[in-house]
Amino acid sequence: MSRMSWTLGRAIAGQRAPSSRLWVAKLYYFIFFAALGSLAPYFNVYLSAQGLSGAQIGLLGSIPPIVALLANPFWGAIADRWQIHQQVLALCTLGAGLLTIPFLWMTEFWPLLLLVVAMIFFRSPAPALVDSAVMDMIGRTGASYGRQRLFGSIGFVVFSFGLGQLLTTRQLDPIFWLHGLLLAVGCTMLALMLPIERLRERADLLTGLQHLWRQPGYPSFLTMNVLMGAGAAMFLGFIGLHVLALGGTEAQVGMVYALNAVTEIPVMFAGAAILARFRSSHLILAGLIGFAGVYSVMALATTPTLILLVVPLLGVLYGGFWMAVVTYAAQAAPSGMRATGQALMGAAQAGLGWALGSVIGGVLWQGFGGAAVLWAAAALMLSAALVYSQANPLSRITRA
């Protein structure tokens, strides 16, 4: 075989390899979000069953996201600086999975707090790291991000809804076993199989961060994500308790989370067509205003039935919103810094925003109940829309 033929063969193989390995990304999303679906809808219910107060539950939800605010950029920078994305992703999921199992024996507030902080330090960067890898893969193959990410929604729906039919408030141990094993075994193995392209030159992190911050509208984009994350934390953290307070069951709690996620699936499936037809800036604003409207309706509900009727709208709105913000974070990042760009967006939304929302939500829950939490979440979403509309950064970068 001639050297030219060998080189051409290598080039063709390099083009095909990411496409042929997209099943790894699909399966990773499915297992990772299945792990979240096993734990997230029932964790605050578990804490309440252990006798923790609303303020303590809120504090447990607020301190770890502050850790995420530091952990996301920390792990993202390490992955970009030394081009070891697979190893960092595998380490994060392995650590998070192993640190989940001790929850089975922890019932006191302070040990629980320390354990949550440690687990979040490893788990929180995983979505940003895998999103970065997938955006790189689809950039080389022309595939759709939504077609990969929708498997995460499927995993969340299957496990959150399924467990809701099986669990009782007195027996919640399976949520920790499933969360821990799915992360430590499934996600860790798949992380090492993701075909992530390694750049020969190490990224200049300081210069790249300065470039990001100086982009028109980028600070407003991060601020919007903080406010959105705070509102989402209030809803996701306390909607389960609110459903129970309205006379609902554990099965209905699981159904709320499942219906919230299942309607993301068709939106993600049609992601390429949606992003081609609508400006990303419009999808973001529609999502934020829509979130506020749905939360307001839920605040008026006197039974779980109305909540179950309107919660599917959140999935439709979130599907478009999430594809838009991930696309922006990928395109705004300098070369070799996609993991850092996704991590910064995650730190703003799931870090600082989630911390603020958890604290405010805990105080409002204890003092005024679930309706007050939902009204405050709606106000935060409208504030996020106002901040974002003043800068509208995505329309300056891409129409895709």
C-alpha positions as CSV (number, residue, x, y, z in Angstrom):
1,M,0.0,0.0,0.0
2,S,1.4,3.4,-0.9
3,R,2.0,6.1,1.6
4,M,-0.8,8.2,0.0
5,S,-3.3,5.4,0.2
6,W,-2.3,4.7,3.8
7,T,-2.7,8.4,4.7
8,L,-6.1,8.6,2.9
9,G,-7.2,5.5,4.8
10,R,-6.3,7.0,8.1
11,A,-8.2,10.2,7.2
12,I,-11.3,8.2,6.2
13,A,-11.1,6.2,9.4
14,G,-10.7,9.3,11.5
15,Q,-13.9,10.8,9.9
16,R,-15.9,7.6,10.5
17,A,-14.7,6.7,13.9
18,P,-16.6,9.5,15.8
19,S,-19.8,8.7,13.9
20,S,-19.6,5.0,14.6
21,R,-19.0,5.6,18.3
22,L,-22.0,8.0,18.8
23,W,-23.8,5.0,20.4
24,V,-21.4,5.4,23.3
25,A,-22.6,9.0,23.8
26,K,-26.2,7.9,23.6
27,L,-25.7,5.1,26.2
28,Y,-23.7,7.4,28.5
29,Y,-26.5,10.0,28.5
30,F,-29.0,7.2,29.2
31,I,-27.1,5.8,32.1
32,F,-26.1,9.1,33.7
33,F,-29.6,10.6,33.6
34,A,-31.0,7.3,34.8
35,A,-28.7,7.7,37.8
36,L,-30.1,11.2,38.4
37,G,-33.6,10.0,37.9
38,S,-33.0,7.4,40.6
39,L,-31.9,9.9,43.2
40,A,-33.0,13.5,42.4
41,P,-36.8,13.1,42.7
42,Y,-36.7,11.3,46.0
43,F,-33.7,12.8,47.8
44,N,-35.5,15.6,49.6
45,V,-38.3,13.2,50.4
46,Y,-35.7,10.9,52.0
47,L,-34.2,13.9,54.0
48,S,-37.7,14.9,55.2
49,A,-38.3,11.3,56.3
50,Q,-35.1,11.4,58.3
51,G,-36.6,14.3,60.3
52,L,-34.6,17.2,58.7
53,S,-36.3,20.6,58.7
54,G,-37.1,22.7,55.6
55,A,-34.2,25.0,56.4
56,Q,-31.8,22.1,56.7
57,I,-33.0,20.5,53.5
58,G,-32.5,23.9,51.8
59,L,-29.0,24.2,53.2
60,L,-28.1,20.7,52.1
61,G,-29.2,21.8,48.6
62,S,-27.3,25.1,48.7
63,I,-23.8,24.3,50.0
64,P,-23.0,21.6,47.4
65,P,-23.7,23.8,44.4
66,I,-21.2,26.2,45.7
67,V,-18.7,23.4,45.5
68,A,-20.0,22.8,42.0
69,L,-19.2,26.4,41.2
70,L,-15.6,25.6,41.9
71,A,-15.5,21.9,40.8
72,N,-16.9,22.5,37.3
73,P,-14.2,25.0,36.1
74,F,-11.5,23.1,38.1
75,W,-12.1,19.7,36.3
76,G,-12.9,21.4,33.0
77,A,-9.6,23.3,33.1
78,I,-7.6,20.2,34.0
79,A,-9.2,18.3,31.1
80,D,-8.5,21.1,28.7
81,R,-5.0,21.9,30.0
82,W,-3.6,18.4,29.7
83,Q,-6.1,17.1,27.1
84,I,-7.2,14.2,29.4
85,H,-11.0,14.5,29.0
86,Q,-11.7,10.8,29.1
87,Q,-9.7,10.2,32.2
88,V,-11.2,13.2,34.1
89,L,-14.7,12.2,33.1
90,A,-14.1,8.6,34.3
91,L,-12.6,9.7,37.6
92,C,-15.5,12.0,38.2
93,T,-18.2,9.4,37.7
94,L,-16.3,6.8,39.6
95,G,-15.8,9.1,42.6
96,A,-19.4,10.2,42.6
97,G,-20.7,6.7,42.4
98,L,-18.6,5.4,45.2
99,L,-19.4,8.3,47.5
100,T,-23.2,7.6,47.0
101,I,-23.2,4.3,48.9
102,P,-22.4,5.7,52.4
103,F,-25.7,7.6,52.3
104,L,-27.3,4.3,53.3
105,W,-25.8,4.7,56.8
106,M,-25.9,8.5,57.2
107,T,-28.9,10.1,58.9
108,E,-27.5,13.1,60.8
109,F,-27.4,16.6,59.2
110,W,-23.6,17.3,59.3
111,P,-22.4,13.9,58.1
112,L,-25.0,14.2,55.3
113,L,-23.8,17.6,54.4
114,L,-20.1,16.6,54.1
115,L,-21.0,13.5,52.1
116,V,-23.2,15.6,49.6
117,V,-20.4,18.1,49.2
118,A,-17.9,15.3,48.4
119,M,-20.2,13.6,46.0
120,I,-21.2,16.8,44.1
121,F,-17.5,17.7,43.7
122,F,-17.1,14.7,41.5
123,R,-20.6,14.4,39.9
124,S,-21.3,18.0,38.9
125,P,-18.6,18.4,36.2
126,A,-19.7,15.2,34.3
127,P,-22.6,16.7,32.2
128,A,-20.3,19.6,31.0
129,L,-17.5,17.2,30.2
130,V,-19.7,14.8,28.2
131,D,-21.5,17.7,26.4
132,S,-18.1,19.1,25.4
133,A,-17.1,15.7,24.0
134,V,-20.4,15.3,22.1
135,M,-20.3,18.8,20.7
136,D,-16.8,18.0,19.4
137,M,-18.0,14.6,17.9
138,I,-21.0,16.1,16.1
139,G,-18.9,19.0,14.8
140,R,-16.8,16.3,13.0
141,T,-19.7,14.2,11.9
142,G,-22.6,16.6,11.3
143,A,-24.8,14.6,13.7
144,S,-27.5,16.3,15.9
145,Y,-26.7,17.1,19.6
146,G,-30.4,16.6,20.4
147,R,-30.4,13.1,18.9
148,Q,-27.7,12.1,21.4
149,R,-29.1,14.0,24.5
150,L,-32.6,12.7,24.1
151,F,-31.4,9.4,25.5
152,G,-30.7,11.1,28.7
153,S,-34.3,12.2,28.9
154,I,-35.4,8.6,28.3
155,G,-33.2,7.3,31.0
156,F,-34.5,9.9,33.5
157,V,-38.1,9.1,32.6
158,V,-37.7,5.3,32.9
159,F,-36.0,5.4,36.3
160,S,-37.8,8.3,38.0
161,F,-41.3,7.0,36.9
162,G,-40.4,3.3,37.5
163,L,-39.1,3.9,41.0
164,G,-42.1,6.1,41.8
165,Q,-44.3,3.0,41.3
166,L,-42.1,0.8,43.6
167,L,-40.8,3.1,46.4
168,T,-42.4,4.1,49.7
169,T,-41.3,6.8,52.0
170,R,-40.2,4.2,54.5
171,Q,-38.0,2.3,52.0
172,L,-35.8,4.6,49.9
173,D,-32.5,2.6,50.0
174,P,-32.7,1.6,46.4
175,I,-32.2,5.2,45.2
176,F,-28.6,5.2,46.5
177,W,-27.7,1.7,45.2
178,L,-28.9,2.6,41.7
179,H,-27.3,6.0,41.6
180,G,-24.0,4.7,42.9
181,L,-23.7,1.7,40.7
182,L,-24.9,3.3,37.5
183,L,-22.3,6.1,37.9
184,A,-19.4,4.0,39.2
185,V,-19.7,1.1,36.8
186,G,-21.7,2.2,33.7
187,C,-20.7,5.8,33.2
188,T,-17.0,5.1,34.2
189,M,-16.6,2.4,31.6
190,L,-18.4,4.4,28.9
191,A,-16.3,7.5,29.6
192,L,-13.1,5.7,28.6
193,M,-14.8,4.7,25.3
194,L,-15.8,8.2,24.1
195,P,-13.7,9.1,21.0
196,I,-12.5,12.5,22.2
197,E,-10.0,14.2,19.9
198,R,-6.8,15.3,21.7
199,L,-5.2,18.5,20.5
200,R,-1.4,18.6,20.2
201,E,-1.1,22.1,21.8
202,R,-2.2,22.7,25.4
203,A,-4.8,25.3,25.8
204,D,-3.9,28.8,27.2
205,L,-6.5,29.0,29.9
206,L,-5.9,32.5,31.0
207,T,-6.0,34.0,27.5
208,G,-9.1,31.9,26.7
209,L,-11.0,33.0,29.7
210,Q,-10.2,36.7,28.9
211,H,-11.5,36.1,25.4
212,L,-14.7,34.6,26.7
213,W,-15.4,37.4,29.2
214,R,-14.8,40.1,26.6
215,Q,-17.3,38.7,24.1
216,P,-20.3,41.0,23.8
217,G,-23.2,39.6,26.0
218,Y,-21.2,36.8,27.5
219,P,-21.4,38.1,31.1
220,S,-25.2,38.6,30.7
221,F,-25.4,35.0,29.4
222,L,-23.7,33.7,32.6
223,T,-26.0,36.0,34.8
224,M,-29.0,34.6,33.0
225,N,-27.9,31.1,33.8
226,V,-27.4,32.0,37.4
227,L,-31.0,33.3,37.7
228,M,-32.4,30.4,35.7
229,G,-30.5,27.9,37.9
230,A,-32.0,29.5,41.0
231,G,-35.5,29.2,39.7
232,A,-35.0,25.6,38.5
233,A,-33.5,24.6,41.9
234,M,-36.6,25.9,43.7
235,F,-38.9,23.9,41.4
236,L,-36.9,20.7,41.3
237,G,-35.9,20.8,44.9
238,F,-39.4,21.3,46.4
239,I,-42.0,20.2,43.9
240,G,-41.9,16.7,45.3
241,L,-42.6,17.9,48.8
242,H,-45.3,20.2,47.5
243,V,-47.1,17.4,45.7
244,L,-47.1,15.3,49.0
245,A,-48.3,18.4,50.9
246,L,-51.2,18.7,48.5
247,G,-52.2,15.1,49.3
248,G,-50.3,13.4,46.5
249,T,-48.4,10.1,46.6
250,E,-44.8,9.0,46.0
251,A,-46.0,7.6,42.7
252,Q,-47.3,11.0,41.7
253,V,-44.0,12.6,42.7
254,G,-42.2,10.2,40.3
255,M,-44.8,11.0,37.6
256,V,-44.2,14.7,37.9
257,Y,-40.4,14.3,37.2
258,A,-41.1,11.7,34.5
259,L,-43.6,13.9,32.7
260,N,-41.2,16.8,33.0
261,A,-38.5,14.8,31.2
262,V,-40.5,12.8,28.7
263,T,-41.7,15.7,26.6
264,E,-38.0,16.8,26.1
265,I,-37.6,13.7,23.9
266,P,-39.5,14.8,20.7
267,V,-37.9,18.2,21.0
268,M,-34.4,16.8,21.3
269,F,-35.2,14.4,18.4
270,A,-36.1,17.3,16.2
271,G,-33.3,19.4,17.5
272,A,-31.5,20.1,14.3
273,A,-34.6,21.2,12.5
274,I,-35.7,23.4,15.5
275,L,-32.3,25.1,15.7
276,A,-32.3,25.7,12.0
277,R,-35.8,27.3,12.1
278,F,-35.6,29.4,15.3
279,R,-32.9,31.7,16.6
280,S,-31.3,30.3,19.7
281,S,-31.9,33.6,21.4
282,H,-35.7,33.2,20.8
283,L,-35.6,29.6,22.2
284,I,-33.9,30.9,25.3
285,L,-36.4,33.7,25.9
286,A,-39.3,31.5,25.1
287,G,-38.0,28.9,27.6
288,L,-37.5,31.4,30.4
289,I,-40.9,33.1,30.0
290,G,-42.6,29.7,29.6
291,F,-41.0,28.4,32.8
292,A,-42.4,31.4,34.6
293,G,-45.9,30.8,33.3
294,V,-45.9,27.1,34.2
295,Y,-44.6,27.7,37.7
296,S,-47.3,30.3,38.2
297,V,-50.0,27.9,37.3
298,M,-48.5,25.3,39.6
299,A,-48.5,27.8,42.4
300,L,-52.2,28.2,42.0
301,A,-52.9,24.4,42.1
302,T,-54.8,23.0,45.1
303,T,-54.4,19.4,44.1
304,P,-51.6,17.4,42.4
305,T,-53.8,17.0,39.3
306,L,-53.2,20.4,37.9
307,I,-49.5,20.1,38.4
308,L,-49.5,16.8,36.5
309,L,-51.5,18.4,33.7
310,V,-49.1,21.4,33.1
311,V,-45.7,19.9,33.9
312,P,-45.2,18.3,30.4
313,L,-44.9,21.9,29.1
314,L,-41.7,22.3,31.0
315,G,-40.0,19.5,29.1
316,V,-41.0,21.0,25.7
317,L,-39.6,24.4,26.8
318,Y,-36.5,23.0,28.4
319,G,-35.6,20.9,25.4
320,G,-35.2,24.0,23.2
321,F,-33.7,26.1,25.9
322,W,-31.0,23.5,26.7
323,M,-30.0,22.9,23.1
324,A,-29.6,26.6,22.6
325,V,-27.4,27.3,25.7
326,V,-25.2,24.3,25.0
327,T,-24.7,25.3,21.4
328,Y,-23.7,28.9,22.5
329,A,-21.3,27.6,25.2
330,A,-19.6,25.4,22.6
331,Q,-19.4,28.1,19.9
332,A,-18.3,30.8,22.2
333,A,-15.4,28.8,23.7
334,P,-11.9,29.3,22.1
335,S,-10.1,26.4,20.5
336,G,-9.2,23.6,23.0
337,M,-11.4,25.1,25.7
338,R,-14.8,23.6,25.0
339,A,-14.8,21.7,28.3
340,T,-14.1,24.9,30.2
341,G,-16.8,26.7,28.3
342,Q,-19.4,24.1,29.2
343,A,-18.1,24.0,32.7
344,L,-18.5,27.7,33.2
345,M,-22.1,27.6,32.0
346,G,-22.7,24.7,34.3
347,A,-21.1,26.4,37.2
348,A,-23.3,29.5,36.8
349,Q,-26.5,27.5,36.4
350,A,-26.0,24.4,38.5
351,G,-23.5,26.0,40.9
352,L,-24.2,29.5,42.0
353,G,-27.7,29.6,40.7
354,W,-28.7,26.3,42.3
355,A,-27.1,27.4,45.6
356,L,-29.1,30.6,45.8
357,G,-32.3,28.9,44.8
358,S,-31.9,26.1,47.3
359,V,-31.4,28.6,50.2
360,I,-34.3,30.8,49.2
361,G,-36.5,27.8,48.5
362,G,-35.8,26.2,51.9
363,V,-36.6,29.4,53.7
364,L,-39.8,30.0,51.7
365,W,-40.9,26.3,52.1
366,Q,-40.5,26.4,55.9
367,G,-42.2,29.8,56.3
368,F,-44.8,29.9,53.6
369,G,-45.1,26.6,51.8
370,G,-44.8,25.3,48.3
371,A,-46.9,28.0,46.5
372,A,-44.5,30.7,47.7
373,V,-41.5,28.7,46.4
374,L,-43.1,28.4,43.0
375,W,-44.1,32.1,42.8
376,A,-40.5,33.0,43.6
377,A,-39.2,30.6,41.0
378,A,-41.4,32.2,38.4
379,A,-40.1,35.7,39.4
380,L,-36.5,34.5,39.0
381,M,-37.2,33.1,35.5
382,L,-38.7,36.4,34.4
383,S,-35.7,38.2,35.8
384,A,-33.4,35.9,33.8
385,A,-35.4,36.7,30.6
386,L,-35.1,40.4,31.3
387,V,-31.3,40.2,31.8
388,Y,-30.8,38.1,28.8
389,S,-33.0,40.2,26.5
390,Q,-30.8,43.3,27.2
391,A,-27.8,41.6,25.7
392,N,-29.1,38.9,23.4
393,P,-25.7,37.4,22.7
394,L,-26.6,34.3,20.7
395,S,-28.1,36.3,17.8
396,R,-24.6,37.8,17.3
397,I,-22.9,34.5,17.1
398,T,-25.1,32.0,15.3
399,R,-28.5,31.4,13.9
400,A,-28.0,27.6,14.3
